[in-house]
Amino acid sequence: MSLDPLLAAPSPIPWHAFAAFAALAIGATQLMLPKGTPRHRIAGYVWAALMLVIAVSSFWIHQIRLIGPFGPIHFLSILVLVTVPLAVP
């Protein structure tokens, strides 16, 4: 398995994918940490920031089009942009 196709993809796709991989790893780690500890909170803030990066970067990825340049996943991105800031105290 090689990362060459991902690294050769147009600009927003690699950092969108790497942010998603990082969010997946940090989210899993955060769920294993004791709740309320400084490490748990920092992991949560990093996870939330990565989710915002993923949502924003999705607006420059137009492989699946439904309404103009946007597809169904962009509605999820709007939901993430609205709900993540509400979830972070």
Backbone as a printed PyTorch tensor [residue, N CA C, xyz], in Angstrom:
tensor([[[  0.8450,  -1.1750,   0.0000],
         [  0.0000,   0.0000,   0.0000],
         [  0.8860,   1.2320,   0.0000]],

        [[  0.5100,   2.2080,  -0.7950],
         [  1.3220,   3.4050,  -0.9470],
         [  0.4560,   4.6490,  -0.7610]],

        [[  1.0660,   5.6880,  -0.2480],
         [  0.3680,   6.9670,  -0.1040],
         [  0.5370,   7.8470,  -1.3390]],

        [[  1.2150,   7.3560,  -2.3650],
         [  1.4770,   8.1630,  -3.5570],
         [  0.2050,   8.7080,  -4.2120]],

        [[ -0.8580,   7.9050,  -4.4040],
         [ -2.0650,   8.4700,  -5.0090],
         [ -2.6690,   9.6020,  -4.1630]],

        [[ -2.6400,   9.4440,  -2.8540],
         [ -3.1760,  10.4790,  -1.9790],
         [ -2.3230,  11.7380,  -2.0460]],

        [[ -1.0150,  11.5710,  -2.0250],
         [ -0.1190,  12.7230,  -2.0800],
         [ -0.1470,  13.4040,  -3.4350]],

        [[ -0.5100,  12.6710,  -4.4890],
         [ -0.5750,  13.2470,  -5.8310],
         [ -1.9290,  13.8960,  -6.1170]],

        [[ -2.8810,  13.7500,  -5.2230],
         [ -4.2210,  14.3160,  -5.4140],
         [ -4.1620,  15.8410,  -5.3410]],

        [[ -5.1820,  16.5100,  -5.8910],
         [ -5.2190,  17.9780,  -5.8210],
         [ -5.1760,  18.4830,  -4.3800]],

        [[ -4.7920,  19.7130,  -4.2150],
         [ -4.4260,  20.3190,  -2.9380],
         [ -5.3090,  20.0440,  -1.7210]],

        [[ -6.6090,  20.2430,  -1.7320],
         [ -7.3050,  20.0610,  -0.4530],
         [ -7.4630,  18.6060,  -0.0310]],

        [[ -7.3760,  17.6810,  -0.9640],
         [ -7.6570,  16.2850,  -0.6470],
         [ -6.6430,  15.6780,   0.3270]],

        [[ -5.3230,  15.8610,   0.1260],
         [ -4.3910,  15.2530,   1.0970],
         [ -4.5560,  15.7820,   2.5130]],

        [[ -4.6480,  17.0980,   2.6940],
         [ -4.7580,  17.5820,   4.0720],
         [ -6.1310,  17.2910,   4.6530]],

        [[ -7.1590,  17.1550,   3.8310],
         [ -8.4680,  16.7270,   4.3070],
         [ -8.3700,  15.2870,   4.8390]],

        [[ -7.7170,  14.4300,   4.0730],
         [ -7.5840,  13.0220,   4.4630],
         [ -6.6990,  12.8570,   5.6980]],

        [[ -5.5650,  13.5560,   5.7480],
         [ -4.6800,  13.4330,   6.9040],
         [ -5.3320,  13.9900,   8.1650]],

        [[ -6.1170,  15.0650,   8.0290],
         [ -6.8490,  15.5850,   9.1860],
         [ -7.8930,  14.5720,   9.6520]],

        [[ -8.5310,  13.8780,   8.7140],
         [ -9.5240,  12.8610,   9.0800],
         [ -8.8640,  11.6760,   9.7890]],

        [[ -7.7180,  11.2320,   9.2790],
         [ -6.9970,  10.1400,   9.9440],
         [ -6.5740,  10.5470,  11.3510]],

        [[ -6.0830,  11.7810,  11.4880],
         [ -5.6490,  12.2670,  12.8050],
         [ -6.8440,  12.3830,  13.7550]],

        [[ -7.9810,  12.8820,  13.2510],
         [ -9.1780,  13.0030,  14.0890],
         [ -9.6610,  11.6390,  14.5440]],

        [[ -9.5710,  10.6550,  13.6710],
         [ -9.9670,   9.2990,  14.0440],
         [ -9.0810,   8.7600,  15.1660]],

        [[ -7.7830,   8.9420,  15.0360],
         [ -6.8450,   8.4530,  16.0550],
         [ -6.9960,   9.2120,  17.3690]],

        [[ -7.1070,  10.5240,  17.2940],
         [ -7.2350,  11.3350,  18.5110],
         [ -8.5870,  11.0810,  19.1790]],

        [[ -9.6420,  10.9120,  18.3860],
         [-10.9580,  10.6110,  18.9530],
         [-10.9610,   9.2930,  19.7110]],

        [[-10.3220,   8.2860,  19.1380],
         [-10.2320,   6.9880,  19.8240],
         [ -9.4190,   7.1060,  21.1040]],

        [[ -8.3260,   7.8620,  21.0280],
         [ -7.4900,   8.0760,  22.2120],
         [ -8.2630,   8.8240,  23.2930]],

        [[ -8.9900,   9.8370,  22.8820],
         [ -9.7410,  10.6370,  23.8450],
         [-10.7830,   9.7980,  24.5740]],

        [[-11.4200,   8.8810,  23.8620],
         [-12.4270,   8.0370,  24.5010],
         [-11.8210,   7.1040,  25.5440]],

        [[-10.5420,   6.8040,  25.4090],
         [ -9.8770,   5.9270,  26.3760],
         [ -9.3080,   6.6910,  27.5680]],

        [[ -9.1380,   7.9990,  27.4500],
         [ -8.5750,   8.7890,  28.5420],
         [ -9.6290,   9.0250,  29.6180]],

        [[ -9.1970,   9.1710,  30.8710],
         [-10.1550,   9.5030,  31.9360],
         [-10.7940,  10.8680,  31.6740]],

        [[-12.1080,  10.9170,  31.8090],
         [-12.8530,  12.1360,  31.5120],
         [-12.4880,  13.2560,  32.4860]],

        [[-12.3520,  14.4600,  31.9300],
         [-12.1080,  15.6470,  32.7450],
         [-10.6470,  15.9550,  33.0150]],

        [[ -9.7480,  15.0790,  32.6340],
         [ -8.3230,  15.3360,  32.8650],
         [ -7.8170,  16.3350,  31.8190]],

        [[ -6.7110,  17.0160,  32.1090],
         [ -6.1650,  17.9590,  31.1180],
         [ -5.8620,  17.2960,  29.7690]],

        [[ -5.3350,  16.0670,  29.7860],
         [ -5.0540,  15.3750,  28.5130],
         [ -6.3410,  15.1100,  27.7390]],

        [[ -7.4150,  14.7490,  28.4360],
         [ -8.7020,  14.5020,  27.7940],
         [ -9.2320,  15.7870,  27.1590]],

        [[ -9.1290,  16.8930,  27.8840],
         [ -9.6100,  18.1770,  27.3550],
         [ -8.8030,  18.6370,  26.1490]],

        [[ -7.4780,  18.5200,  26.2300],
         [ -6.6240,  18.9210,  25.1100],
         [ -6.9300,  18.0570,  23.8850]],

        [[ -7.0760,  16.7580,  24.0960],
         [ -7.4260,  15.8700,  22.9800],
         [ -8.7710,  16.2760,  22.3740]],

        [[ -9.7020,  16.6870,  23.2060],
         [-11.0090,  17.1280,  22.7130],
         [-10.9200,  18.3930,  21.8860]],

        [[-10.1160,  19.3480,  22.3400],
         [ -9.9460,  20.5870,  21.5750],
         [ -9.2470,  20.3290,  20.2460]],

        [[ -8.2480,  19.4690,  20.2610],
         [ -7.5430,  19.1300,  19.0160],
         [ -8.4890,  18.3960,  18.0690]],

        [[ -9.2740,  17.4650,  18.6110],
         [-10.2410,  16.7420,  17.7890],
         [-11.2480,  17.7050,  17.1590]],

        [[-11.7700,  18.6430,  17.9500],
         [-12.7500,  19.6080,  17.4430],
         [-12.1310,  20.4820,  16.3460]],

        [[-10.8920,  20.9140,  16.5430],
         [-10.2210,  21.7230,  15.5240],
         [-10.0290,  20.9210,  14.2380]],

        [[ -9.6330,  19.6580,  14.3720],
         [ -9.4690,  18.8130,  13.1890],
         [-10.8020,  18.6070,  12.4730]],

        [[-11.8790,  18.4430,  13.2160],
         [-13.1920,  18.2880,  12.5860],
         [-13.5830,  19.5430,  11.8080]],

        [[-13.2340,  20.7070,  12.3300],
         [-13.5100,  21.9390,  11.5930],
         [-12.6700,  22.0280,  10.3190]],

        [[-11.4040,  21.6120,  10.4050],
         [-10.5410,  21.5810,   9.2130],
         [-11.1300,  20.6340,   8.1700]],

        [[-11.5850,  19.4750,   8.6000],
         [-12.1770,  18.4990,   7.6870],
         [-13.4290,  19.0710,   7.0250]],

        [[-14.2880,  19.6970,   7.8140],
         [-15.5360,  20.2490,   7.2710],
         [-15.2610,  21.3890,   6.2950]],

        [[-14.3760,  22.2900,   6.6460],
         [-14.0770,  23.4290,   5.7620],
         [-13.4120,  22.9420,   4.4780]],

        [[-12.4590,  22.0310,   4.6010],
         [-11.7570,  21.5610,   3.4050],
         [-12.6790,  20.7950,   2.4580]],

        [[-13.7570,  20.2290,   2.9670],
         [-14.6670,  19.4700,   2.1020],
         [-15.3330,  20.3480,   1.0480]],

        [[-15.4360,  21.6420,   1.3060],
         [-16.0890,  22.5350,   0.3430],
         [-15.2560,  22.7600,  -0.9130]],

        [[-13.9990,  22.3350,  -0.9120],
         [-13.1490,  22.4280,  -2.0910],
         [-12.9740,  21.0770,  -2.7770]],

        [[-13.7190,  20.0800,  -2.3320],
         [-13.6800,  18.7570,  -2.9490],
         [-15.0260,  18.5430,  -3.6300]],

        [[-15.0000,  18.4170,  -4.9600],
         [-16.2540,  18.3870,  -5.7320],
         [-16.3750,  17.1460,  -6.6090]],

        [[-15.9450,  15.9890,  -6.1350],
         [-16.0190,  14.7830,  -6.9430],
         [-17.4640,  14.2940,  -7.1100]],

        [[-18.2830,  14.4190,  -6.0780],
         [-19.6870,  13.9950,  -6.1510],
         [-20.5400,  15.2580,  -6.1500]],

        [[-21.2370,  15.5030,  -7.2530],
         [-22.0280,  16.7340,  -7.3890],
         [-23.5100,  16.4020,  -7.4320]],

        [[-24.2810,  17.1790,  -6.6850],
         [-25.7270,  16.9880,  -6.6790],
         [-26.4230,  18.3150,  -6.9720]],

        [[-26.0170,  19.3500,  -6.2540],
         [-26.5790,  20.6920,  -6.4440],
         [-25.4200,  21.6110,  -6.8120]],

        [[-25.2800,  21.9110,  -8.0840],
         [-24.1340,  22.7080,  -8.5220],
         [-22.8510,  21.9470,  -8.2230]],

        [[-21.8820,  22.6120,  -7.5980],
         [-20.6280,  21.9170,  -7.2920],
         [-20.6740,  21.1170,  -5.9850]],

        [[-21.8050,  21.1260,  -5.3040],
         [-21.8890,  20.5090,  -3.9850],
         [-22.6470,  19.1830,  -4.0230]],

        [[-22.2600,  18.2990,  -3.1080],
         [-22.8900,  16.9890,  -2.9990],
         [-23.4890,  16.7950,  -1.6280]],

        [[-24.0240,  15.6180,  -1.3570],
         [-24.6800,  15.3470,  -0.0780],
         [-23.7520,  15.4950,   1.1280]],

        [[-22.4910,  15.1910,   0.9520],
         [-21.5550,  15.2760,   2.0810],
         [-21.3880,  16.7210,   2.5630]],

        [[-21.6340,  17.6670,   1.6890],
         [-21.4850,  19.0720,   2.0850],
         [-22.5490,  19.4990,   3.0890]],

        [[-23.7090,  18.8380,   3.0530],
         [-24.7270,  19.1290,   4.0720],
         [-24.2330,  18.6740,   5.4480]],

        [[-23.5530,  17.5480,   5.4860],
         [-22.9520,  17.0820,   6.7300],
         [-21.8720,  18.0570,   7.1990]],

        [[-21.1180,  18.5990,   6.2630],
         [-20.0800,  19.5750,   6.6180],
         [-20.6920,  20.8150,   7.2580]],

        [[-21.8250,  21.2630,   6.7430],
         [-22.5160,  22.4180,   7.3450],
         [-22.9580,  22.0660,   8.7670]],

        [[-23.4860,  20.8670,   8.9410],
         [-23.8920,  20.4180,  10.2690],
         [-22.7120,  20.4080,  11.2370]],

        [[-21.5650,  19.9180,  10.7760],
         [-20.3540,  19.8940,  11.6170],
         [-19.9250,  21.3100,  11.9660]],

        [[-19.9520,  22.2170,  11.0070],
         [-19.5560,  23.6000,  11.2590],
         [-20.4550,  24.2880,  12.2840]],

        [[-21.7060,  23.8820,  12.3440],
         [-22.6420,  24.4680,  13.3100],
         [-22.5190,  23.8020,  14.6770]],

        [[-22.4070,  22.4680,  14.7190],
         [-22.5060,  21.7600,  15.9890],
         [-21.1930,  21.6550,  16.7630]],

        [[-20.0510,  21.5940,  16.0710],
         [-18.7810,  21.4680,  16.8090],
         [-18.5440,  22.6770,  17.7070]],

        [[-18.7140,  23.9110,  17.2400],
         [-18.5280,  25.0340,  18.1670],
         [-19.5180,  25.0280,  19.3300]],

        [[-20.7030,  24.4860,  19.1200],
         [-21.6790,  24.3930,  20.2150],
         [-21.2640,  23.3450,  21.2470]],

        [[-20.5170,  22.3410,  20.8200],
         [-20.1270,  21.2550,  21.7150],
         [-18.9060,  21.5830,  22.5600]],

        [[-18.1110,  22.5360,  22.1260],
         [-16.8770,  22.8810,  22.8510],
         [-17.1690,  23.9950,  23.8360]],

        [[-16.9320,  23.7360,  25.1250],
         [-17.2380,  24.7790,  26.1260],
         [-16.2280,  25.9160,  26.0840]]])
